[in-house]
Amino acid sequence: MSHGDDQQSQALAKPTFSDVQASALVESVFGLKVSKIQPLPSYDDQNFHVCISSTKDTTDGPTEYVLKISNTESSKTPELIEVQNHVTMFLRAAGFPTASVRHTVAGNLTCLMAIDGGAGVPSHLVRLLSYLPGRPVAEIPSSPQLLYEIGRLAGKLDETLQLSSLRRENFIWNLKNVPLLEKYLDALGQNRNREIVVRVIQLFKDEILTKLSHFRECINHGDLNDHNILVESSKSAFGDAVYQVSGILDFGDMSYGYYVFEVAITIMYMMIESKSPVHVGGHVLAGFESVIPLTPVERSALFLLVCGRFCQSLVIAAYSCQLHPENKDYLMITAKTGWKHLQQMFDMGQKAVEEIWFETARSYDSGVSM
């Protein structure tokens, strides 16, 4: 996802390259012969799955890539995309299943292109990443083992990413900026959903913003959702399917934040497709805390942070749909179950939800996960 202060200008700036234009771009910019190309779902950038024909110059490299074409707003800050590229390569070298980045024929990691191939003003940054194997978590039934592994992955990422160059103060998807949702509330109309969001924003101001100085800082991936984590299966000793993470996608929402933000964001997204959403949190938390244990004040903020992330995802999706109705199916993925899960959390209350999460997390200490 790519976002910012002016959501409308970003929504209208989504690239519109055709398959033919994208194929020609891969061949001219990256020097690869395309055998097949097809679009992939995206928020406000444009992505293509690219298969290349093997030649004597490409026999040692990948044969499948993802062509990423950034929207015009993101393309105005190429230094952020360069950071994403270098972080992706750094994590790959550190053993994480992230993509490799293909250099252009000129030896660069990105290239600024015009949609018509050169006659217009160059306005879209393009890059080519290796295609990662596996299926999105959204497509498989979750299990405590997988939720634990995803929580552990979130912790390991934050532990490894000790950077300080991604302060994005008004970035709408930074979890501390939940109060910025106030200017998008009209997209919800007048209903209970809006009432819950207004309540979350007020609680966030009162109980989260006042505690930020007590949270430990780090760089957050910021978007470990069930479409950005790929998994592959293997057989356990008992013949059951066991899933391992095989790919981590989309570093476009990286920003300076806090450890507790990462685990809250991950819990929220793992709840989306779960048949027992309230029970997800404890497994993810246990995995995260196997790497980075939270402090008591961080734990006490977890419930409102998860609610805040639900609100960010749901409100911005509703607003973006008004601007981009043709992309409604993709934009509203979270809304299919998200409002119901947020309402359930609010109806149960913080204490009841925390009891479930923390008791499940404690069960891992005794070696018996719930």
N, C-alpha and C positions, 0 to 999 in steps of 0.2 A: 504494500500500500504506500501511497505517497500523499501527504497532507500538508496543512499549514494554516496560516491565518485567513487566507482568502479561499475558502472551499469552492466558491463558484468558479473562479478563474481556473482553478486546477481541474475541476470536473469538465470544463469546456475545452481543456487543453489536452485531453487524452489523444494519443496518436491514432491515426487511421490508415496505416500502411496496408496495402493489399498483400495477398500472398505472393504475387509476382514481384511487387516492389521489395518485399522483405527478402525474397530469394536472391534478387539481384544485388541487394545490399550485402548479404553474406558473401557473395562471390567477389564483389568489388572491394569491400573493406577488409575482409578476412582471408581472401584468397582460397576459399573452399568451394568445391562443386556440389551443389545441392541436388539430392536425388528425391527428397520429399520434404514438404513443409506444411504445417498445420497450426492454426491459432490455438493458444491456451487461454483459459479463463484469467481475467485480471481485473484489478480495481480501477486504477486510473493511469496505469502504464499499459504497454502492449507487449505480449509475450508470444513467441512462436517455438514450437518443437521442430527442430531442424535435423534431418538425416543427411549425411554427406556421402558422396561416392569416394571410395578409397583410391588414392593415387600413391605414387612412389614417395610423395612428400608428406602424406598423412597416415601412412601405415602404422606408425607408432602412437598416434594420438587417438582421441575419442572419435567415434563415428556418429554420435548423437549429441546435440547441443540445445541450449535454450537461448534464443535471441531475445534480448531485453531492450525495448525501446522506451526510454523515459519520457514522461509528459513534459511539456514546455516549462512548467514551473520548476520541477526537479532539475531540469537541464540547465537552469540558471545558476545552480550551485554544484558545479562539477566536482568541487573539492570533497563534498559529502559522498558522492558516488565513488570517487577515488578511494576514500576511506573504507567504504563498503567492500570494494574490490580487495584492498590490502588486508582487511580483517578476514575476509573469506579465505584468502591464500594463507594467512598466518594460522588460522584455525585448522586448515587442511594439513599444514606442516606439523601442527601439534597433535594430529591424530583424529580430528573431528571429521565426520563424513560431509564435508562441504564441497562445493563445486570448484573446479579449476577454472581459471580465467584465460581465455584465448587472446593472444596479442593480435593486433591488426597487422596488415602487411607493412605498415609504417613503424611497427614496434611499440605501439601504444596499447593501453588497456581499454580505452574508450575512443569514440569518434563522434563528432557533432555533425549531424546530417539534416538535410532538407527532405521533406516528404516526397518531393518530385524528383529526387536524385541529383539535385545540384542547382536548378534554375532559381529556386526560392531561397529565402533566408534560412541558413542552418539553425534548427531550433530543437532538435531531438538528439540526446546522447544515446548512443547504441553501444552495447557490449555483448559478448558471446561467452556463455558459461557452459561447462560440461553438463550433460543431462544425467541426473542422479537416478539410480534404480530404486525400486520399491513402490509401495502404495501409500497414499495419504492415510493417516490415522483415522480420518473421518470415514473411511470405507471399511473399517474392520471393527468387530466388537472389542470394546476395551476390557482390560482385565486388571486386577490389582498389580500384577507383575509389570505390565506395560506402563500403567500410570506411575508406578514407582520409578521406572527407568526414565520416563519423561521428566519427572521431577528432578531426578539426579542429573539428567542432561542439562536442565536449566541452571542448576547449581554449578556444574562444571564449566558451563559457558561463562557465567558471571565471574567465577574464580579465575578464569584464564584471561578474560578481557579487562585488563587493568590499564585502560586508556583514559585520557582526560580531554579529548579534543572534540567531544560531541555534545556540547551544551547547546540545546535548542530550546530557548526559553519559552516561546509561545507555540511550540509544536503540539498540535491538538491531540496526538496520540501518546504524549508523555503522561503517565498516570497522575502526576501531580497537577495536571491542568484540567481535571474534571470540572472545576467551576467555569471554564470557558464554554461549556455546553449550554450555558444560559442563553446565548445568542442564537442557538439553533432550536430552541424548544417549540417554536411555532410549527415545526415540521411534524409534531406529534398530535396537534389538535388538543381538545380538552377531554381528557379521559383519565382512568386510573394509572395508566402507564406514565403519563406526564406527572401526575401527583407523586408517584414513587421517585421519579428522576429528580424532581424539585427537592424532595425530602433527602435523597442521597447527596445532592449537591450541598445542601445546608449542613448535614452531618459531616461531610467531607471538610468543609471550611472549619467547622468547630473542633473536629476530633482528629483530622489527619494533618492539615496544614500546620497546626500548632505543634505537631510531633516530628516534623521533618528533620529537625536538628538532631533528633535522637536515633534516626535511621542511619545505617551504614551505607555509604555511597559506592556506586560502581557503574559500569556501563551495562545497560540492558539490551538484549536482543529486541525485546519489546513486542514481539508478534509470534510467539510460539503457539500458533493455533493448529488445529487438527488437519489443516491442508498444507502447512509449512513443515511438518515432520513426516518423513517417509520411513516405512518399516519393511523388513523382510522377515519371513517366518522360517523356523527350523523346528525339528521335532525334539521334545524333551525325552528324558529317559523313560517316561510313562506313555510316550506316544502322542502327547498333546502338542498343539501348536504353541510355540514360544516366539514372541516377536522381539527383534532387536532393531534399534534405530539405524537406518541405512542412509539417511540424508536429512540435512537441515537447509531449508530454503529461506529466501527473502530477508535480507539484512537492511531493508530500506527504512525500517522504523527504529533503528538503533539510536539511542540517545542516553545522555547522562541521567542516571536515576539512582535506585536503591535496590539492594538485594531483595527486600520484601516485595518490591514492585514486580520483579520477575516471577516469583512463585505465585503471586496473586493473579497475574495475567495468564500464566499457564493453567492454573486451576480453573479459571473462568472458561477458557477455551476447551479444556478437556470435559467440562460439564455439558457442552452443547449437544453432543450426540449420545450422551450416556443415558442408559435406562434408569440409573440410580444416581442422578446428578449430585445430590447433596453429599453422597458418600465418596465422591471423587477426591475431594480436597485432601483428605487424610493420607491417601496413598501418594499423591503428588508431593505433599508436604514432607512425608517421610523420606522420599527419594531426594528432595532438595536438601533436607537437613542432614542427610548422610554425608553431604559435602560441606554445607554451610548452615549450621544450626542458627535459628533465629533467636533474637533476644526476646524477653517477655514483652517489651513495648512494641516490637515488630509484630509479634504474634497477635497482640491485642488489636492491631490495625488491619489484620488480614481480612476479616469479614467485610469491612467497609471498602477496602481496596478492591476486592472481587466485585462487589456491587458497583463500584465506580467504573470498573472496566466494562461490565455489562452495559452501563449507561453510555459510555463512550461509543461502544460498538453499535448499539441500537439507535442512538440519536443521530450519529453521523450517517449511518446507513439510510435512515428515513429522510434526512436532509439531502443526501446525495441522490436518492431515487427521484426526488422532485426535479433535480437538474439533469439526471441521466436515466430516464425511465426505460430506455432500451437495454440497460445493464441491470435491470431490477433483479433478475434471477440470481445473479452473482452477489449483488450488494446485500440482498436480504437473506443470505444463508443463515446468519446468526439469529435473525428475527424469527425464524420458523419455530425455534424452541426457546430462544433467549428471554423473551418477555415472561414466558411461563416460569422459567427457572428463577428469574429475578423476583417475581412475585412470591414464589414459594419460599425463597430465602427470607424475604421480608415478613411473610406470614409466620414462619417458624421463629424468627427472631435471632439475634446474634448469639445469645447464650446457648440455645439449643443446637445451632449449626456448629458452633465452636466445639461443643461437647463431642459431637460426632467426629469432626476433623481430628481433634487432639487425641481422642481415645484410639482412633484408627492409627494415627501416627505412633502412639505409644506401643501399640501391638507389635510393631517392627522391632522395638527394643528387646522384647521377650522372645523374638523369633517366630511369632505366630501372627501373621498378617490377617486382617479381617476381610 
